[in-house]
Amino acid sequence: MTTCVLSLVLACGGAVAGQRIKDLARFDGWRDNPLIGFGLVTGLAGSGDSSRSQMTRQTLANLLNQFDVRLASGQISSRNVAAVMVAATLPPLTEPGNRMDVTVTAIGDARSLVGGTLLLTALKGSDGQVYSLAQGPVSVGGYRYDGNGNVVQKNHPTVGRVAGGGIVERAVPASIVSDEGVFLLLNTPDFTTSNRIAAAINRGIGGNPATAVGANRVQVRVEARAQAAVMALLSRIEGIEVEPDERARVVVNERTGTVVAGGNVMLSPVTVMHGELQVSISSDYQVSPVTGEAFPFQRPVDAIIVPRTRIAVDERQTAGVTLPGKSTIADLVMALNRIQASPRDVIAVLQAIRAAGALHAELLVQ
């Protein structure tokens, strides 16, 4: 059996420091907005879409028509152009004129976007409205060169990025404060964490304005309608620290042999038996000399090849591990390491313990 030492990352629940509310939740109305557009990348050194891409030829013909260049799509055969999709994320409360990065991906049969420039492309939201315009040189983290049937490629040269290439043309309205106040939406819904956030806000600003209305929502009533007072209140709420509660969860990575568990994961009294039966079958061949008398009716030969097969059974002694009550995952992993359990054995043991009801946590195998 191959000896494998498992690594364990154990987070103790009682030692977790408080986290800011802004790291645990977000205000309702504060969200990102995905944008998408269709455009052309030009200036490619023969690595663009081929003449078989009718989409690229038609798009380039339509673009040239806007500059009074009348060409049919069939008259265009340049491989210096590639049709691309342009994607970006519009951050919340972004004002017109702000810049953002955009991602460019080829959708035709272009081989590389290295050295290309994205032409002016309108980026639309889910409502079909244009919120940004993108343009600029494409930065590609790879390359592809070919010649005489030889190809050298690194990473994905058909995906690039235009740093600061998107200019916001329209702001997305975000209404954080309503007549009912403001709502905090938890990143990870949990009733205990929701109640702790409401209690921490009430202690921090006084007056008991916060109420937990669900596992993922906390309502904070706002009395002052002045803009400066509201902004100051939101800033104070974001900086309040809360100790979040977590579900008992164990994550096992089979490839690296890593076991990650929270400090609140406990085991009931359990006994684990570990054993292995190993069967080994090997064959080799030997040359045995013979005389013609051994083959009276055949042509005499000097030697024959005789196979020899050996079968060995190794039933190793079963190793047992007994854990008392209130043991942790760290105790279990250390015990399994002592009996030289492999990562696959550890996963099987944890699954068996979970099925037996002795592991009081959610088991996630990656």
C-alpha positions, 0 to 999 in steps of 0.5 A: 500500500502506498503511504500517503500523508493527508493534509488537514485545514481545521478552522475552529469555530470559537476562534473566528473573528468578527467580519464586517457586514459589507463582507457578509451581505449586500444592500438590496439594489446593489448588483452587477449588470452583465453586458454583451455585444457583437463586433469585429477585430481587425489588424490580424496578420492572416489569422482571422476568419476564413472566407468560409465564414459568411457571418464575418464577410457580411458584417464587414460589408455592412460596416464598409457600407456605412463609409460609402464603400459599396461591396458585396459580401462575396467580394471580401476575402480578407483573413485580417478580420475576425468576428467576436463577441464582447462581454463586460460587467457593469458595476453598480452605481457606475456613472457615464464616462467611467471605464471598464475592462471588456473580454473579447472572444472569437466566434468564427474560425479565427486562429488567433487575435494577437495584434488585433484591435476591437472596432467600436462595439455597442454593449447592451444589457438584458433590456436591449438598451446600450449601456457602454461602447467598447473599442481598443487594442486586444491583449492576448495572453498566448500565441499561435504560429503555424507554417509548413504543417507545424503549429506552436500554440500557447494558452488560448489565443482566440480570447483577449481582453481590452483593458479600460476599453469600455466607456459607460454611456448610461448609468443603471439606476440603483434604488437602495433606500425605499419607504420601508428602509434598506434591506441587507441580502446575505451572501450565504443565507443563514437564520442565525447569521441573519439574527446576529446581523440585526442584533449587531446593527441595533447595538451599533446605531441604537433604536432597534431599527433592524429586524431579521425578516428571513434567512437571507434578508435583514430590514433596517428602517431609515427615519432620516430622509436627508441624503447625507444622513442616509449615506452616513447610516449606510457607511456605519452599517457596513463597518459593523462586525458580526461573527457569522454562523456556518453549517458543519461541512467537510470537503475532501479533495481526492486528487490532492488528499486534502481534508477541509473541515470547520471547527464545529464538525464533531464525531460520535463514538465510532470504530473504523476497520481498515484492511486489504486483500492483495492478489498478485499474478505474474508470468514469465517464460523459460526456454526448455531444451528438448530432443527429437524423441519428444516429437516422434511425429513432428519435425525435431526442434532444439527448444520450446518456450514454457510459460510459468505462472505464479499466484501470490495472495497477501492478506494483510492484517486488518487495522482498526481505529476507535474514536471516542465521542466528541472527536474531531475530523483532525483526530480521525485524519491523524488516526487514518494516517497512522494506519497508512490510509490513502486519500481514496480510503479516507473518502470511503471511511468518511462516507461510511461514517456519514452513512452510519450517522456518526459524522454530523456534517455535510460531506462534499467530495471534489 
